[in-house]
Amino acid sequence: MSSGIRIAGLALAGAVALVACAPARGPHADVPSLDLRVRFALANLCNGGMSPPIAVDRAPAGAESYVVRIVNVSVLRLRVQEWTIPAGGEPGRIPYGALKDYAGPCPGEFQRFNYRVEVLALDREGRRVAYGARVLSVESVNKQAQETWGRGSAPDVLEPPAGNAEFDDVLFRRADQLPSWRDRDGGVFSDPRRPEAPETQPRPLPLPR
């Protein structure tokens, strides 16, 4: 085999490998993207919690309704909640408590779950006009309460995060910035850049003398 053919073959194999490793864009890649700003605060967790407010940035002018989905992607049997709601007078905002019969995330004391929040905008005829998604890492009520008290103040549960706030590091991340779109095999995701608070770190037992 000539060197030219070998080089061409290697180049083709490299191109195929790059395509195979390219991240998937997710569903509805053929419509414009929405930027979502949302967090799960204490008031949005477990039974009795209210749905969080969602800021829908770059909402198209023709959006008449939204299909909102919240999916726990950290479990093999995906738990999906879905609502269709009118866009209302503020198409760039889904208000606090707008999702009826909402059941909030409720991880156990030593669990951390990833929840994907999706918003699909529809026009008057029900055609898709834009789509956005975010994946948020959610801890137990006790851990979130400890972190909230450690900050000294709780966020306003009636308002979505304003932008690049302290929640950006873990609770406010784009889906394509997480290690995987669906973390099914590796269990729950733990961000190595975010160590636990010192008071919640396990301490080694003293050695016997």
PyMOL commands that set and color helices and strands:
alter all, ss='L'
color gray80, all
select helices_A, chain A and resi 3-21+42-44+141-151+166-169+175-177+198-200
alter helices_A, ss='H'
color red, helices_A
select strands_A, chain A and resi 35-37+54-57+65-72+79-86+93-94+112-122+128-139+173-174
alter strands_A, ss='S'
color yellow, strands_A
deselect
rebuild
show_as cartoon
